[in-house]
Amino acid sequence: MIFTLQKYIFKELFRAFFLTAVALTCMLGFGGSLMDMMRSQGITAKELLRLMFYLIPVVLAYSLPVAALFSTTITYGRLAADNEIVACRASGINIYRLLTPAIVLSVLVFVFTFFLENFMIPNLAGRIEQLVKSDIQKFAYLKLKNQGYISQLDYALHCGEVEEVQYPEIQPDGTVTSGLIELSHVAFLRQDRNNVPVFYGTARKALIIFDMYDQKPTVSVHLNQVRAFDEEQGQMIQAAYYPIPPIEIPPMTKKKIKFMSLPVLMEIAKDPMAHQGLRNMTNNLRVVLTHSLAYEALVQQIKQYGECRFQDDKSHCTITADSYRQMSQKDGRLVFEGNVVVEHSLASGLVRRYDARQAYITSSLSAGVNEPMMTIELKELVRITEKVPGKPDRVDERKDPSVGPFPSPGDVMKQASMITLDELLSDNPSLDLNRQLSKSRGNVAKEKRDISGKCLAEIHSRASYSSSALVLLLLGAGLGIIFRGGHFVSAFGLSFIPVLVVVVMIMTGKQLSSAGIEHFGVPVIWLGVTLVALADIMVLGKFLRR
């Protein structure tokens, strides 16, 4: 008897759930905005269908819990309105056993939503990026053809006519040709990070080149018969040919925490250094640390010898001055003032003496060089005296000359490697911090806290949202039975109040965790689900029994 009733409720419940899920998915995923996207972005119907195929799981993750809540409330409300619940109680059937279909549906929705959010959607995010990147030339062409302009990557381009388009082709030798779009009567604009125009003008012709088959796809623009104004230089430019250097197309989703799968999130939450962006920032911090140690080595030389000494395989160099100071408020570089004398002795016997009023020593790291290189930069007009044995001295004057680069004194790289990241990021570091090192250190420490907090917030928010179906559906079934008859729509409306509570608590908890107070943010994420569970106990244990 009870199995027959449960089977009947299963049938009614899943039919309502299926129809509601289809309707919500169509409204949320295939609404009227699609036609606007086709018109505004120049996307063809075929490309739009491919995008929708990838977006369906994203829509389902949000529509399934709502569809399950609606179908549960409506189904149990109709059973109560037809007095079937009363008949079951009169027959001695435990009313709670009639909630088995709702419990099964809630478990299925929980499992499916959890899988979508933590595994399928992160995987599809990468596929969407590949789709957009592979067809980015087609998107650009269709938008230029339909609307006459395109605005991406700090550049805006308007054209009077698209004359020709050539898509990449695979050659017999396996190479791939570049994609081309030829435009005429072109106006262009480049903005800075603050969206302020810094370069703008017109061109008679323009050729856009897409190199999409490298590890770092790029887009470059070649302009012909150009008239432009450069705000940064404050001058007009008129040229027969003007190239815009290749611009790397940045990744859309790969580095965003919200698009990462659950295993990746758990790995980063355990060790934030597993995040690629944080590793890059740490490497930059190491570079700044190396430069700071190189400057400190020069300071120790001055204290010990009264001068700075440099030496390589072909020469050696010394620098003395009336006074020196370290620009600790910036990057720690050294400034020499007064009577600055630089003597550079070459292995050939040639000695160059530089007399100046001011000089800087700067540190730099070049590709393929395993230690910082020091360069002496002399300012203003400098007197240069060249001495060669057996020949008269040669005197010359030059503005802003430089000497070097030379290897840094001491084993700076070894010193830098001995300083651990924990020591560098500690609240009381043992080394002196200049402004640049302190700023880089602060940025890395803040990013490390932010990434850890965001990963924890993302993990718990996904779990909380998925598991909310377990308590929301029971609440919806109980309210549907209590508000029977024509009031089951009111029950559905009332059941949406806990949904809003769950969503608001999740969003609030994520904000708190992202702000670095995850010890308080994580409980807030689960607070909404906890409150709904308490409401379930009250509705099912008190009101429904009566």
C-alpha positions in Angstrom: 0.0 0.0 0.0 2.6 2.5 1.0 4.8 1.6 -1.9 2.0 2.2 -4.3 1.4 5.7 -2.8 5.1 6.5 -2.9 5.2 5.4 -6.5 2.2 7.6 -7.4 3.8 10.6 -5.6 7.1 9.9 -7.4 5.4 10.0 -10.7 3.6 13.3 -10.0 6.6 14.9 -8.4 9.1 14.0 -11.1 6.7 15.0 -13.9 6.3 18.4 -12.4 10.0 18.7 -11.7 10.9 17.8 -15.3 8.5 20.3 -16.8 9.5 23.1 -14.4 13.2 22.4 -15.0 12.8 22.6 -18.8 10.8 25.8 -18.5 13.2 27.5 -16.2 16.2 26.4 -18.3 14.7 27.8 -21.4 13.8 31.1 -19.7 17.2 31.6 -18.1 19.4 30.2 -20.8 17.5 30.9 -24.0 15.8 34.1 -23.2 15.4 37.2 -25.4 18.9 38.3 -24.7 20.2 35.8 -27.2 18.9 37.8 -30.2 20.5 40.8 -28.7 23.8 38.9 -28.4 23.5 37.9 -32.1 23.0 41.5 -33.1 25.5 43.1 -30.8 28.3 40.6 -30.8 27.9 39.4 -34.4 27.5 35.7 -33.4 26.0 33.4 -35.9 23.2 31.0 -35.0 25.5 28.0 -35.3 28.1 29.5 -32.9 25.3 30.5 -30.6 24.0 26.9 -30.4 27.5 25.8 -29.5 27.7 28.3 -26.8 24.3 27.4 -25.4 25.4 23.7 -25.3 28.2 24.7 -23.0 26.0 27.1 -21.0 23.2 24.6 -20.2 25.1 23.0 -17.2 25.6 26.5 -15.8 21.9 27.2 -16.1 20.9 23.8 -14.7 23.0 24.4 -11.5 20.7 27.3 -10.7 17.4 26.1 -12.1 17.3 22.6 -10.7 17.0 23.5 -7.0 14.2 26.1 -7.9 12.4 23.6 -10.1 12.6 20.9 -7.4 11.3 23.3 -4.7 8.4 24.4 -7.0 7.4 20.9 -8.0 7.6 19.6 -4.4 5.4 22.4 -3.1 2.9 22.1 -5.9 2.7 18.3 -5.7 2.2 18.0 -2.0 -0.1 21.0 -1.9 -2.3 19.4 -4.5 -2.4 16.1 -2.6 -3.4 18.0 0.5 -6.0 20.0 -1.4 -7.6 16.7 -2.7 -7.7 15.4 0.9 -5.4 12.6 0.0 -3.1 13.4 2.9 -6.1 13.2 5.3 -7.2 9.9 3.7 -3.7 8.5 4.3 -3.7 9.5 7.9 -7.2 8.1 8.4 -5.9 4.8 7.0 -3.1 4.7 9.6 -0.3 5.6 7.2 2.6 7.6 8.7 2.5 10.9 6.9 6.3 11.2 7.1 6.7 8.1 4.9 4.9 10.1 2.2 7.9 12.5 2.2 10.2 9.8 0.9 9.8 11.0 -2.8 10.7 14.5 -1.7 13.8 13.2 0.2 14.9 11.1 -2.8 14.5 14.1 -5.2 16.4 16.4 -2.8 19.3 13.9 -2.7 19.4 13.6 -6.5 19.3 17.4 -6.9 22.1 17.8 -4.3 24.3 15.2 -6.0 23.7 16.5 -9.5 24.1 20.2 -8.5 27.3 19.4 -6.5 28.7 17.6 -9.5 27.8 20.4 -11.9 29.4 23.1 -9.8 32.6 21.3 -8.8 33.5 19.3 -11.9 31.4 19.9 -15.0 31.2 23.7 -15.0 34.9 24.3 -14.4 35.7 21.9 -17.3 33.2 23.6 -19.6 34.7 27.0 -18.7 37.9 26.0 -20.3 36.1 24.7 -23.4 34.2 28.0 -23.7 37.5 29.8 -23.7 38.9 27.6 -26.4 35.8 28.0 -28.5 35.9 31.8 -28.2 39.6 31.9 -28.9 39.4 29.6 -31.9 36.6 31.7 -33.4 37.7 35.1 -32.2 38.5 36.3 -35.7 35.1 35.3 -36.9 33.5 37.1 -34.0 35.5 40.2 -34.8 34.7 40.0 -38.5 31.0 39.6 -38.0 30.9 42.5 -35.5 32.9 44.8 -37.8 30.6 43.9 -40.7 27.3 44.2 -38.9 28.1 47.2 -36.6 31.2 48.8 -38.1 33.3 48.8 -34.9 34.9 46.7 -32.3 36.3 47.5 -28.8 38.6 45.1 -27.0 41.9 45.1 -25.1 42.1 48.9 -24.6 41.6 49.5 -28.3 38.5 50.7 -30.2 38.4 50.4 -34.0 35.8 51.8 -36.4 35.7 51.1 -40.1 33.7 52.3 -43.0 33.9 49.0 -44.9 35.3 45.4 -44.4 36.9 44.7 -47.7 38.3 41.2 -47.3 38.6 38.4 -44.8 41.0 35.5 -44.9 40.7 32.7 -42.3 43.7 30.6 -41.2 44.5 27.5 -43.4 46.6 24.5 -42.6 49.4 24.1 -45.2 50.8 20.8 -46.5 53.8 21.2 -44.3 51.7 21.4 -41.2 52.1 25.1 -40.6 49.0 27.4 -40.2 48.6 30.7 -42.0 47.6 33.8 -40.1 44.0 35.1 -40.2 43.5 38.5 -41.9 40.8 41.2 -41.9 41.3 44.1 -44.3 39.4 47.4 -43.5 39.1 50.8 -45.1 38.3 54.3 -43.8 39.4 53.4 -40.3 39.3 55.4 -37.0 41.1 54.0 -34.0 41.5 54.8 -30.3 43.7 53.5 -27.5 43.0 54.1 -23.8 45.0 53.7 -20.7 44.0 51.8 -17.6 41.9 54.7 -16.5 40.0 54.7 -19.8 41.6 58.0 -20.8 42.3 58.3 -24.6 46.1 58.4 -25.1 46.4 57.7 -28.9 43.8 58.2 -31.6 43.5 59.0 -35.3 42.4 57.8 -38.7 43.8 55.6 -41.4 42.9 54.9 -45.0 43.5 51.2 -44.7 44.0 48.7 -41.9 45.1 45.1 -41.8 44.2 43.0 -38.7 46.4 39.9 -38.3 45.4 37.0 -36.0 48.1 34.6 -34.9 45.9 32.1 -32.9 47.9 28.9 -33.1 50.8 29.7 -30.9 50.9 29.1 -27.2 50.3 32.8 -26.7 47.8 33.9 -29.4 48.2 37.6 -30.5 46.4 40.2 -32.6 48.3 42.9 -34.4 47.1 45.9 -36.6 48.9 47.5 -39.5 47.7 51.0 -40.5 48.3 52.7 -43.8 48.1 56.5 -44.5 47.9 57.4 -40.8 47.1 60.7 -39.2 47.1 60.5 -35.4 47.7 62.3 -32.2 49.8 60.9 -29.3 48.6 62.4 -26.0 51.6 60.9 -24.1 54.2 62.5 -26.4 52.0 65.5 -27.1 52.6 65.4 -30.9 50.9 64.8 -34.2 51.9 61.7 -36.2 51.5 61.5 -40.0 52.9 58.3 -41.6 52.4 56.2 -44.7 52.6 53.1 -42.5 52.2 52.6 -38.7 52.1 49.2 -37.0 50.4 48.5 -33.7 52.6 45.9 -31.9 51.1 42.4 -31.3 48.7 42.3 -28.4 48.5 39.0 -26.4 45.0 37.7 -25.9 44.6 37.2 -22.2 43.0 34.1 -20.7 39.4 34.4 -19.9 38.7 31.9 -17.1 41.7 29.7 -16.3 43.1 31.9 -13.5 39.8 32.7 -11.9 39.1 30.8 -8.7 35.4 30.5 -9.3 36.1 28.5 -12.5 38.4 25.9 -10.8 37.4 22.4 -10.0 37.0 21.0 -6.5 40.4 19.1 -6.4 42.2 22.2 -7.6 40.5 24.4 -5.0 41.3 22.0 -2.2 45.0 21.9 -3.3 45.2 25.7 -3.4 43.3 26.1 -0.1 45.9 23.7 1.5 48.9 25.4 -0.2 48.1 28.8 -1.7 51.5 28.7 -3.5 49.9 26.2 -5.9 48.1 29.2 -7.5 50.0 30.3 -10.6 49.3 34.0 -10.1 50.7 33.9 -6.6 53.8 32.0 -7.7 54.4 34.7 -10.3 54.1 37.4 -7.6 56.5 35.4 -5.4 59.0 35.2 -8.2 58.8 39.0 -8.6 59.3 39.4 -4.9 62.4 37.3 -5.1 63.7 39.6 -7.8 63.1 42.7 -5.7 64.8 41.0 -2.7 67.8 40.2 -4.9 68.2 43.8 -5.9 67.8 45.0 -2.3 70.6 42.6 -1.2 72.8 43.8 -4.0 72.4 47.4 -2.9 73.1 46.4 0.7 76.4 44.7 -0.4 77.4 48.0 -2.0 76.7 49.9 1.3 78.9 47.4 3.2 81.7 48.0 0.6 81.5 51.8 1.2 81.6 51.3 5.0 84.6 49.0 4.7 86.7 50.6 1.9 85.2 54.1 1.4 84.3 53.2 -2.2 82.3 50.8 -4.4 84.3 48.2 -6.3 83.2 46.1 -9.3 85.1 43.6 -11.3 84.6 41.2 -14.2 86.8 39.2 -16.6 87.8 42.2 -18.7 87.9 45.1 -16.3 87.5 46.5 -12.8 85.9 49.7 -11.7 85.7 51.9 -8.6 83.4 54.8 -7.6 84.0 57.4 -4.9 82.1 60.6 -4.0 81.8 63.3 -1.3 78.6 61.7 0.0 76.2 58.9 -0.8 72.7 58.0 0.3 70.4 55.1 -0.2 66.9 55.7 -1.7 65.3 53.5 0.9 62.0 55.2 0.3 61.9 53.8 -3.2 63.9 50.7 -4.3 67.1 51.0 -2.2 69.4 52.1 -5.0 72.5 54.2 -4.2 72.9 57.9 -5.1 76.4 59.5 -5.1 76.7 63.3 -4.9 79.4 65.9 -4.8 82.7 65.2 -6.5 81.9 61.8 -8.1 84.8 60.0 -9.6 84.5 56.7 -11.5 87.7 54.9 -12.6 87.2 52.1 -15.1 90.3 50.1 -15.9 90.3 47.7 -18.9 92.5 44.7 -19.4 94.0 46.4 -22.4 95.6 49.0 -20.2 93.0 51.7 -21.0 91.8 53.7 -18.0 88.7 55.9 -18.2 88.0 58.5 -15.5 84.6 60.0 -15.2 84.1 63.2 -13.2 80.5 64.1 -12.4 78.3 65.8 -9.8 75.8 63.0 -9.4 75.6 59.3 -10.2 73.2 56.4 -9.5 73.9 52.7 -9.2 71.1 50.5 -10.5 70.6 46.8 -10.3 68.9 44.7 -13.1 68.3 41.1 -14.0 68.5 40.0 -17.6 67.4 36.8 -19.2 70.0 34.0 -18.9 71.9 35.9 -16.2 72.0 34.2 -12.8 73.0 37.3 -10.7 72.0 41.0 -10.6 74.1 43.3 -12.8 75.1 46.7 -11.6 75.2 49.8 -13.9 76.7 53.2 -12.9 74.5 56.0 -14.4 76.2 59.4 -14.4 74.0 62.5 -14.7 74.2 65.8 -16.5 77.4 66.7 -18.4 80.3 64.4 -17.5 84.0 64.9 -18.0 85.7 61.8 -19.4 89.5 61.3 -19.4 91.0 58.4 -21.2 94.5 57.3 -20.2 96.6 55.0 -22.4 100.2 54.1 -21.5 102.6 56.0 -23.7 100.0 58.3 -25.2 98.6 61.7 -24.2 95.4 61.9 -22.2 92.2 62.3 -24.2 89.5 64.5 -22.6 85.9 64.5 -23.7 82.5 65.5 -22.3 79.3 63.5 -22.6 75.8 63.9 -21.2 74.4 61.1 -19.0 76.9 58.3 -19.8 76.8 54.9 -18.1 79.4 52.5 -17.1 78.9 48.7 -16.9 77.1 46.5 -16.3 79.2 44.6 -13.7 78.4 41.6 -11.6 77.2 42.5 -8.1 79.7 42.1 -5.3 79.3 39.2 -3.0 77.1 36.1 -3.5 73.8 37.8 -3.6 71.9 35.0 -5.1 73.0 32.6 -2.4 72.0 35.1 0.3 68.5 35.5 -1.3 68.0 31.7 -1.5 68.7 31.4 2.2 65.8 33.6 3.1 62.7 31.5 3.2 59.3 32.8 2.0 57.9 32.4 5.5 60.6 34.6 6.9 60.2 37.1 4.1 56.4 37.3 4.7 56.6 37.3 8.5 55.2 40.2 10.5 58.7 40.9 11.9 61.2 40.3 9.0 64.9 40.2 9.9 66.0 42.2 6.9 65.7 46.0 6.2 62.8 46.8 3.9 62.9 49.6 1.3 59.6 50.9 -0.1 59.6 48.7 -3.2 60.4 45.5 -1.2 58.0 46.4 1.5 55.2 47.0 -1.1 56.0 43.8 -3.0 56.1 41.8 0.3 52.7 43.3 1.4 51.1 42.5 -2.0 52.3 38.9 -1.8 51.1 38.5 1.8 47.7 40.0 1.0 47.3 38.0 -2.2 48.1 34.8 -0.3 45.5 35.6 2.3 43.0 36.5 -0.3 43.5 33.4 -2.4 43.3 31.1 0.7 40.1 32.9 1.8 38.5 32.8 -1.7 39.2 29.1 -2.2 37.7 28.2 1.2 34.7 30.5 0.5 34.2 28.9 -3.0 34.4 25.3 -1.6 32.0 26.0 1.2 29.6 28.1 -0.8 29.3 25.4 -3.5 28.7 22.7 -0.8 26.2 24.9 1.1 24.2 25.8 -2.1 24.1 22.2 -3.2 23.1 20.8 0.2 20.4 23.4 0.6 18.2 21.3 -1.6 18.1 18.6 1.2 16.4 21.0 3.6 14.5 23.3 1.2 12.5 20.5 -0.5 11.3 19.2 2.9 10.3 22.7 3.9 8.5 23.1 0.6 6.6 19.8 1.0 5.6 20.7 4.6 4.4 24.2 3.6 2.5 22.7 0.6 0.6 20.4 2.9 -0.1 23.0 5.5 -1.2 25.7 2.9 -3.4 23.3 1.0 -6.2 24.1 -1.5 -5.7 27.3 -3.5 -3.0 28.5 -1.1 -0.2 26.2 -2.3 1.0 29.1 -4.4 1.3 31.1 -1.2 3.3 28.2 0.2 5.6 28.3 -2.8 6.1 32.0 -2.2 6.7 31.5 1.5 9.3 28.7 0.7 11.2 31.2 -1.4 11.9 33.3 1.7 14.3 30.5 3.0 15.9 30.4 -0.5 16.7 34.1 -0.2 18.1 33.6 3.3 20.4 30.8 2.0 21.6 32.8 -1.0 22.1 36.0 1.1 24.1 34.1 3.8 26.2 32.4 1.1 27.0 35.7 -0.6 27.7 37.5 2.7 30.0 34.6 3.9 31.9 34.7 0.6 32.5 38.4 1.0 33.7 38.0 4.6 36.0 35.1 3.6 37.4 37.0 0.6 38.2 39.9 3.0 40.4 37.6 5.0 38.1 36.7 7.9 37.2 33.2 6.8 37.0 32.0 10.4 33.8 34.0 10.5 32.8 33.9 6.9 32.6 30.1 6.6 30.0 29.7 9.5 28.0 32.5 7.9 27.9 30.6 4.6 26.3 27.6 6.4 24.1 29.8 8.6 21.3 29.9 6.0 21.2 26.1 5.6 21.2 25.7 9.4 18.2 28.1 9.8 16.3 26.3 7.1 17.0 23.0 8.8 15.6 24.4 12.1 12.5 25.6 10.2 12.1 22.0 8.8 12.1 20.7 12.4 9.5 23.2 13.4 7.2 22.7 10.4 7.5 18.9 10.1 7.6 18.2 13.8 5.0 20.7 15.1 2.6 22.2 12.5 2.5 19.2 10.1 1.7 16.8 13.0 -1.3 18.9 14.0 
